[in-house]
Amino acid sequence: MNTEIMFSSKTDMWATPQDFFDMLDSEFGFTLDACAVRENAKCAAYYTPQQDGLSQPWPGRVWCNPPYGREIGRWVKKAYETAAGGGFVVMLLPARTDTKWFHDYIYGKSQIRFIKGRLKFGGCQNAAPFPSMVVIFDGKDKRV
């Protein structure tokens, strides 16, 4: 694994650690990985960048670890809208609580699990340079 690329702005793709995914999969039973490449797909059914998961339907119990670049808000919006339509989506995201997408589509509208410590993505030796969170979109408004 090329950690020089992984910890720079040269990539916005952060492969989900398998053991971390397995823990969540045992809880939720995912059927679709909405954003993957063949080498790191977490479900038998998955969308590649060429298939453009943003333009595809997200049926079943969806796992999504989207690219963490400028388009991340579009992925979060898609998850929110999928859940609003009766779907179920779990996302692994950087914990960026100061962003528009966090406030528009996550805060008060989903379950948030902040991850203690920092994940080691894609088999890297070093932890990510940012905190992460798991967001569960189940269509239920979380505002009190």
GUVEXKE-571439 format. One record per residue (C-alpha): x, y, z; chain; residue in three letters. Coordinates in nm, 3 decimals, padded with zeros to 5 digits, always signed. Each point is the difference from the previous one (the first is absolute). Layout:
! residues N
<atom><u>X</u><v>Y</v><w>Z</w><lomi>A</lomi><roro>ala</roro></atom>
...
//
This chain:
! residues 144
<atom><u>+00.000</u><v>+00.000</v><w>+00.000</w><lomi>A</lomi><roro>met</roro></atom>
<atom><u>+00.140</u><v>+00.339</v><w>-00.098</w><lomi>A</lomi><roro>asn</roro></atom>
<atom><u>-00.048</u><v>+00.205</v><w>+00.315</w><lomi>A</lomi><roro>thr</roro></atom>
<atom><u>+00.157</u><v>+00.305</v><w>-00.162</w><lomi>A</lomi><roro>glu</roro></atom>
<atom><u>-00.303</u><v>+00.019</v><w>-00.228</w><lomi>A</lomi><roro>ile</roro></atom>
<atom><u>-00.249</u><v>-00.108</v><w>+00.267</w><lomi>A</lomi><roro>met</roro></atom>
<atom><u>+00.092</u><v>+00.290</v><w>+00.229</w><lomi>A</lomi><roro>phe</roro></atom>
<atom><u>+00.010</u><v>+00.269</v><w>-00.264</w><lomi>A</lomi><roro>ser</roro></atom>
<atom><u>-00.262</u><v>+00.179</v><w>-00.204</w><lomi>A</lomi><roro>ser</roro></atom>
<atom><u>+00.091</u><v>-00.222</v><w>-00.297</w><lomi>A</lomi><roro>lys</roro></atom>
<atom><u>-00.285</u><v>-00.238</v><w>+00.085</w><lomi>A</lomi><roro>thr</roro></atom>
<atom><u>-00.348</u><v>+00.032</v><w>+00.148</w><lomi>A</lomi><roro>asp</roro></atom>
<atom><u>-00.050</u><v>-00.376</v><w>+00.026</w><lomi>A</lomi><roro>met</roro></atom>
<atom><u>+00.048</u><v>-00.167</v><w>+00.338</w><lomi>A</lomi><roro>trp</roro></atom>
<atom><u>-00.061</u><v>-00.377</v><w>-00.001</w><lomi>A</lomi><roro>ala</roro></atom>
<atom><u>-00.209</u><v>-00.119</v><w>+00.294</w><lomi>A</lomi><roro>thr</roro></atom>
<atom><u>+00.194</u><v>-00.219</v><w>+00.244</w><lomi>A</lomi><roro>pro</roro></atom>
<atom><u>-00.141</u><v>-00.352</v><w>-00.038</w><lomi>A</lomi><roro>gln</roro></atom>
<atom><u>-00.035</u><v>-00.074</v><w>+00.373</w><lomi>A</lomi><roro>asp</roro></atom>
<atom><u>-00.181</u><v>+00.329</v><w>+00.053</w><lomi>A</lomi><roro>phe</roro></atom>
<atom><u>-00.241</u><v>-00.078</v><w>-00.285</w><lomi>A</lomi><roro>phe</roro></atom>
<atom><u>-00.054</u><v>-00.356</v><w>+00.126</w><lomi>A</lomi><roro>asp</roro></atom>
<atom><u>-00.108</u><v>+00.134</v><w>+00.340</w><lomi>A</lomi><roro>met</roro></atom>
<atom><u>-00.258</u><v>+00.230</v><w>-00.161</w><lomi>A</lomi><roro>leu</roro></atom>
<atom><u>-00.112</u><v>-00.264</v><w>-00.249</w><lomi>A</lomi><roro>asp</roro></atom>
<atom><u>-00.073</u><v>-00.242</v><w>+00.283</w><lomi>A</lomi><roro>ser</roro></atom>
<atom><u>-00.230</u><v>+00.265</v><w>+00.149</w><lomi>A</lomi><roro>glu</roro></atom>
<atom><u>-00.168</u><v>+00.123</v><w>-00.320</w><lomi>A</lomi><roro>phe</roro></atom>
<atom><u>+00.032</u><v>-00.272</v><w>-00.266</w><lomi>A</lomi><roro>gly</roro></atom>
<atom><u>+00.098</u><v>+00.208</v><w>-00.301</w><lomi>A</lomi><roro>phe</roro></atom>
<atom><u>-00.110</u><v>-00.103</v><w>-00.349</w><lomi>A</lomi><roro>thr</roro></atom>
<atom><u>+00.151</u><v>+00.280</v><w>-00.215</w><lomi>A</lomi><roro>leu</roro></atom>
<atom><u>+00.327</u><v>+00.194</v><w>+00.006</w><lomi>A</lomi><roro>asp</roro></atom>
<atom><u>-00.101</u><v>+00.325</v><w>-00.170</w><lomi>A</lomi><roro>ala</roro></atom>
<atom><u>+00.353</u><v>+00.125</v><w>-00.063</w><lomi>A</lomi><roro>cys</roro></atom>
<atom><u>+00.279</u><v>-00.249</v><w>-00.064</w><lomi>A</lomi><roro>ala</roro></atom>
<atom><u>+00.263</u><v>-00.126</v><w>-00.235</w><lomi>A</lomi><roro>val</roro></atom>
<atom><u>+00.022</u><v>-00.372</v><w>-00.074</w><lomi>A</lomi><roro>arg</roro></atom>
<atom><u>+00.307</u><v>-00.039</v><w>+00.223</w><lomi>A</lomi><roro>glu</roro></atom>
<atom><u>-00.165</u><v>+00.139</v><w>+00.313</w><lomi>A</lomi><roro>asn</roro></atom>
<atom><u>-00.375</u><v>-00.070</v><w>-00.043</w><lomi>A</lomi><roro>ala</roro></atom>
<atom><u>-00.155</u><v>-00.105</v><w>+00.329</w><lomi>A</lomi><roro>lys</roro></atom>
<atom><u>-00.317</u><v>-00.159</v><w>-00.139</w><lomi>A</lomi><roro>cys</roro></atom>
<atom><u>-00.071</u><v>-00.238</v><w>-00.289</w><lomi>A</lomi><roro>ala</roro></atom>
<atom><u>-00.208</u><v>+00.279</v><w>-00.158</w><lomi>A</lomi><roro>ala</roro></atom>
<atom><u>+00.189</u><v>+00.326</v><w>-00.046</w><lomi>A</lomi><roro>tyr</roro></atom>
<atom><u>+00.030</u><v>+00.308</v><w>-00.220</w><lomi>A</lomi><roro>tyr</roro></atom>
<atom><u>+00.332</u><v>+00.105</v><w>-00.149</w><lomi>A</lomi><roro>thr</roro></atom>
<atom><u>+00.097</u><v>+00.354</v><w>-00.103</w><lomi>A</lomi><roro>pro</roro></atom>
<atom><u>-00.082</u><v>-00.096</v><w>-00.359</w><lomi>A</lomi><roro>gln</roro></atom>
<atom><u>-00.352</u><v>-00.100</v><w>+00.106</w><lomi>A</lomi><roro>gln</roro></atom>
<atom><u>-00.036</u><v>+00.325</v><w>+00.198</w><lomi>A</lomi><roro>asp</roro></atom>
<atom><u>-00.170</u><v>-00.099</v><w>+00.324</w><lomi>A</lomi><roro>gly</roro></atom>
<atom><u>-00.146</u><v>+00.349</v><w>+00.031</w><lomi>A</lomi><roro>leu</roro></atom>
<atom><u>-00.217</u><v>-00.059</v><w>-00.307</w><lomi>A</lomi><roro>ser</roro></atom>
<atom><u>-00.106</u><v>-00.353</v><w>+00.099</w><lomi>A</lomi><roro>gln</roro></atom>
<atom><u>-00.280</u><v>-00.114</v><w>+00.233</w><lomi>A</lomi><roro>pro</roro></atom>
<atom><u>+00.110</u><v>-00.109</v><w>+00.347</w><lomi>A</lomi><roro>trp</roro></atom>
<atom><u>-00.221</u><v>-00.298</v><w>+00.089</w><lomi>A</lomi><roro>pro</roro></atom>
<atom><u>+00.033</u><v>-00.220</v><w>+00.306</w><lomi>A</lomi><roro>gly</roro></atom>
<atom><u>+00.235</u><v>+00.067</v><w>+00.288</w><lomi>A</lomi><roro>arg</roro></atom>
<atom><u>+00.265</u><v>+00.229</v><w>-00.139</w><lomi>A</lomi><roro>val</roro></atom>
<atom><u>+00.362</u><v>+00.053</v><w>+00.104</w><lomi>A</lomi><roro>trp</roro></atom>
<atom><u>+00.175</u><v>+00.311</v><w>-00.130</w><lomi>A</lomi><roro>cys</roro></atom>
<atom><u>+00.353</u><v>+00.124</v><w>+00.060</w><lomi>A</lomi><roro>asn</roro></atom>
<atom><u>+00.008</u><v>+00.279</v><w>-00.260</w><lomi>A</lomi><roro>pro</roro></atom>
<atom><u>+00.297</u><v>+00.193</v><w>-00.137</w><lomi>A</lomi><roro>pro</roro></atom>
<atom><u>+00.091</u><v>+00.262</v><w>+00.260</w><lomi>A</lomi><roro>tyr</roro></atom>
<atom><u>+00.056</u><v>+00.284</v><w>-00.247</w><lomi>A</lomi><roro>gly</roro></atom>
<atom><u>-00.218</u><v>+00.288</v><w>-00.112</w><lomi>A</lomi><roro>arg</roro></atom>
<atom><u>-00.285</u><v>-00.227</v><w>-00.115</w><lomi>A</lomi><roro>glu</roro></atom>
<atom><u>-00.056</u><v>-00.158</v><w>+00.342</w><lomi>A</lomi><roro>ile</roro></atom>
<atom><u>-00.303</u><v>+00.220</v><w>+00.063</w><lomi>A</lomi><roro>gly</roro></atom>
<atom><u>-00.174</u><v>-00.150</v><w>-00.304</w><lomi>A</lomi><roro>arg</roro></atom>
<atom><u>+00.048</u><v>-00.351</v><w>+00.144</w><lomi>A</lomi><roro>trp</roro></atom>
<atom><u>-00.135</u><v>+00.105</v><w>+00.340</w><lomi>A</lomi><roro>val</roro></atom>
<atom><u>-00.300</u><v>+00.164</v><w>-00.167</w><lomi>A</lomi><roro>lys</roro></atom>
<atom><u>-00.068</u><v>-00.320</v><w>-00.197</w><lomi>A</lomi><roro>lys</roro></atom>
<atom><u>+00.007</u><v>-00.204</v><w>+00.322</w><lomi>A</lomi><roro>ala</roro></atom>
<atom><u>-00.235</u><v>+00.245</v><w>+00.171</w><lomi>A</lomi><roro>tyr</roro></atom>
<atom><u>-00.242</u><v>-00.005</v><w>-00.295</w><lomi>A</lomi><roro>glu</roro></atom>
<atom><u>+00.016</u><v>-00.380</v><w>-00.023</w><lomi>A</lomi><roro>thr</roro></atom>
<atom><u>-00.096</u><v>-00.031</v><w>+00.367</w><lomi>A</lomi><roro>ala</roro></atom>
<atom><u>-00.273</u><v>+00.262</v><w>-00.037</w><lomi>A</lomi><roro>ala</roro></atom>
<atom><u>-00.146</u><v>-00.225</v><w>-00.271</w><lomi>A</lomi><roro>gly</roro></atom>
<atom><u>-00.001</u><v>-00.302</v><w>+00.231</w><lomi>A</lomi><roro>gly</roro></atom>
<atom><u>+00.354</u><v>-00.126</v><w>-00.057</w><lomi>A</lomi><roro>gly</roro></atom>
<atom><u>+00.278</u><v>-00.081</v><w>+00.245</w><lomi>A</lomi><roro>phe</roro></atom>
<atom><u>+00.357</u><v>+00.126</v><w>-00.038</w><lomi>A</lomi><roro>val</roro></atom>
<atom><u>+00.306</u><v>-00.009</v><w>+00.224</w><lomi>A</lomi><roro>val</roro></atom>
<atom><u>+00.293</u><v>+00.223</v><w>-00.089</w><lomi>A</lomi><roro>met</roro></atom>
<atom><u>+00.359</u><v>+00.026</v><w>+00.118</w><lomi>A</lomi><roro>leu</roro></atom>
<atom><u>+00.095</u><v>+00.366</v><w>-00.012</w><lomi>A</lomi><roro>leu</roro></atom>
<atom><u>+00.264</u><v>+00.240</v><w>+00.124</w><lomi>A</lomi><roro>pro</roro></atom>
<atom><u>-00.137</u><v>+00.173</v><w>+00.312</w><lomi>A</lomi><roro>ala</roro></atom>
<atom><u>-00.033</u><v>+00.345</v><w>-00.151</w><lomi>A</lomi><roro>arg</roro></atom>
<atom><u>-00.265</u><v>+00.153</v><w>+00.219</w><lomi>A</lomi><roro>thr</roro></atom>
<atom><u>+00.064</u><v>+00.349</v><w>-00.135</w><lomi>A</lomi><roro>asp</roro></atom>
<atom><u>-00.114</u><v>-00.079</v><w>-00.354</w><lomi>A</lomi><roro>thr</roro></atom>
<atom><u>-00.323</u><v>+00.090</v><w>-00.176</w><lomi>A</lomi><roro>lys</roro></atom>
<atom><u>-00.069</u><v>-00.365</v><w>-00.085</w><lomi>A</lomi><roro>trp</roro></atom>
<atom><u>+00.029</u><v>-00.101</v><w>+00.365</w><lomi>A</lomi><roro>phe</roro></atom>
<atom><u>-00.258</u><v>+00.257</v><w>+00.109</w><lomi>A</lomi><roro>his</roro></atom>
<atom><u>-00.232</u><v>-00.038</v><w>-00.300</w><lomi>A</lomi><roro>asp</roro></atom>
<atom><u>-00.020</u><v>-00.380</v><w>-00.014</w><lomi>A</lomi><roro>tyr</roro></atom>
<atom><u>+00.141</u><v>-00.158</v><w>+00.317</w><lomi>A</lomi><roro>ile</roro></atom>
<atom><u>-00.036</u><v>+00.204</v><w>+00.316</w><lomi>A</lomi><roro>tyr</roro></atom>
<atom><u>-00.340</u><v>-00.071</v><w>+00.158</w><lomi>A</lomi><roro>gly</roro></atom>
<atom><u>-00.098</u><v>-00.220</v><w>-00.294</w><lomi>A</lomi><roro>lys</roro></atom>
<atom><u>+00.203</u><v>-00.315</v><w>+00.056</w><lomi>A</lomi><roro>ser</roro></atom>
<atom><u>+00.182</u><v>-00.202</v><w>+00.261</w><lomi>A</lomi><roro>gln</roro></atom>
<atom><u>+00.363</u><v>+00.102</v><w>+00.038</w><lomi>A</lomi><roro>ile</roro></atom>
<atom><u>+00.272</u><v>-00.218</v><w>+00.153</w><lomi>A</lomi><roro>arg</roro></atom>
<atom><u>+00.327</u><v>+00.181</v><w>+00.044</w><lomi>A</lomi><roro>phe</roro></atom>
<atom><u>+00.294</u><v>-00.238</v><w>-00.018</w><lomi>A</lomi><roro>ile</roro></atom>
<atom><u>+00.242</u><v>+00.002</v><w>+00.290</w><lomi>A</lomi><roro>lys</roro></atom>
<atom><u>+00.353</u><v>+00.048</v><w>-00.131</w><lomi>A</lomi><roro>gly</roro></atom>
<atom><u>+00.086</u><v>+00.002</v><w>-00.367</w><lomi>A</lomi><roro>arg</roro></atom>
<atom><u>-00.052</u><v>-00.278</v><w>-00.254</w><lomi>A</lomi><roro>leu</roro></atom>
<atom><u>+00.275</u><v>-00.162</v><w>-00.200</w><lomi>A</lomi><roro>lys</roro></atom>
<atom><u>-00.141</u><v>-00.003</v><w>-00.351</w><lomi>A</lomi><roro>phe</roro></atom>
<atom><u>+00.085</u><v>-00.253</v><w>-00.269</w><lomi>A</lomi><roro>gly</roro></atom>
<atom><u>+00.260</u><v>-00.188</v><w>+00.201</w><lomi>A</lomi><roro>gly</roro></atom>
<atom><u>+00.216</u><v>+00.309</v><w>+00.055</w><lomi>A</lomi><roro>cys</roro></atom>
<atom><u>+00.253</u><v>-00.007</v><w>+00.281</w><lomi>A</lomi><roro>gln</roro></atom>
<atom><u>-00.102</u><v>+00.346</v><w>+00.124</w><lomi>A</lomi><roro>asn</roro></atom>
<atom><u>-00.337</u><v>+00.125</v><w>+00.116</w><lomi>A</lomi><roro>ala</roro></atom>
<atom><u>-00.193</u><v>+00.250</v><w>-00.207</w><lomi>A</lomi><roro>ala</roro></atom>
<atom><u>+00.077</u><v>+00.369</v><w>+00.054</w><lomi>A</lomi><roro>pro</roro></atom>
<atom><u>-00.365</u><v>+00.067</v><w>+00.086</w><lomi>A</lomi><roro>phe</roro></atom>
<atom><u>-00.271</u><v>-00.137</v><w>+00.234</w><lomi>A</lomi><roro>pro</roro></atom>
<atom><u>-00.282</u><v>-00.211</v><w>-00.143</w><lomi>A</lomi><roro>ser</roro></atom>
<atom><u>-00.366</u><v>-00.067</v><w>+00.067</w><lomi>A</lomi><roro>met</roro></atom>
<atom><u>-00.258</u><v>-00.257</v><w>-00.099</w><lomi>A</lomi><roro>val</roro></atom>
<atom><u>-00.334</u><v>+00.151</v><w>-00.102</w><lomi>A</lomi><roro>val</roro></atom>
<atom><u>-00.314</u><v>-00.210</v><w>-00.011</w><lomi>A</lomi><roro>ile</roro></atom>
<atom><u>-00.281</u><v>+00.124</v><w>-00.223</w><lomi>A</lomi><roro>phe</roro></atom>
<atom><u>-00.315</u><v>-00.193</v><w>+00.080</w><lomi>A</lomi><roro>asp</roro></atom>
<atom><u>-00.263</u><v>+00.255</v><w>-00.101</w><lomi>A</lomi><roro>gly</roro></atom>
<atom><u>-00.080</u><v>+00.097</v><w>+00.357</w><lomi>A</lomi><roro>lys</roro></atom>
<atom><u>+00.047</u><v>+00.366</v><w>+00.094</w><lomi>A</lomi><roro>asp</roro></atom>
<atom><u>+00.223</u><v>+00.013</v><w>+00.309</w><lomi>A</lomi><roro>lys</roro></atom>
<atom><u>-00.098</u><v>+00.349</v><w>+00.121</w><lomi>A</lomi><roro>arg</roro></atom>
<atom><u>-00.146</u><v>+00.015</v><w>+00.349</w><lomi>A</lomi><roro>val</roro></atom>
//
